[in-house]
Amino acid sequence: MSEYRGLVLHIQDGTEDGSEAWFKNPDSQASAHFLNPKSGGLRQLVDTDDKAWTEAAGNAYWISVENEGRGGDALTPSQIENCAQLLAWIHQTYGAPLQLTDDPNGRGLGWHGMGGAAWGGHYDCPGQAVLAQRGQILARAQQINNPTNVQEDDMPSAQEVAAAVWSYGLADPDTPGRAVAAGDIQAYADHRHNVLYGQLAGLSAAVKTLAGLVGQGIDTAAVVTAVEQAIAAAVVNVHVDVTGTNPTASKGN
Ligand SMILES: [Zn+2]
């Protein structure tokens, strides 16, 4: 190899076994750095120090991967993952940028047909279906290359969760804009638990009161009053400590 511009995608237009046999036959004058089966990991046929016989005038500049499949096939999820891992490795090892390219003199993730006649005139390799998947390969390679950003982009931090919880149900009118701690999540859960406990206690008391009134011939207004009093007597007042320590609950009245 005289330069490392990136990775070139191919389609075998055949099976993994058939391609391997063909590439291992010196008379074929064909090879590739890597084979990418529909399932399973990459297999390497040519050291990346050496050029493979893959894309003619591009051989000395590009690492090549032959994906198992027929022309027009899309890559399997496993093949996309393998290509992304390989692209990330090429980036980390040789400094090829994580970007798409359609230029044989460019750098990044390319494809066989972009080299035109100088690359053997394989304009349909790897085919439109695979070309449409290049964005997925690139995005995954970028994730692999920078897992810290993956976490920041895809997973909310404890701080973000706490802030969302706070804005949803734990708004504190006394200290607007207070910084939210991760411990607020537990505080909020305890708070909701205590509210529910209070509601259940009130309903339970109401049912008991109603049951006690059955058959006593009392008027509707008096029933309503009795039930309201029972609920008021049973409801739990909840105090959440907004300084971040555990909430405390105290019985009302
Ligand atoms: Zn090709």
Boltz pocket constraint, residues with backbone or C-beta under 6 A from the ligand:
constraints:
  - pocket:
      binder: B
      contacts: [[A, 9], [A, 10], [A, 11], [A, 54], [A, 112], [A, 122], [A, 125], [A, 126]]
      max_distance: 6.0
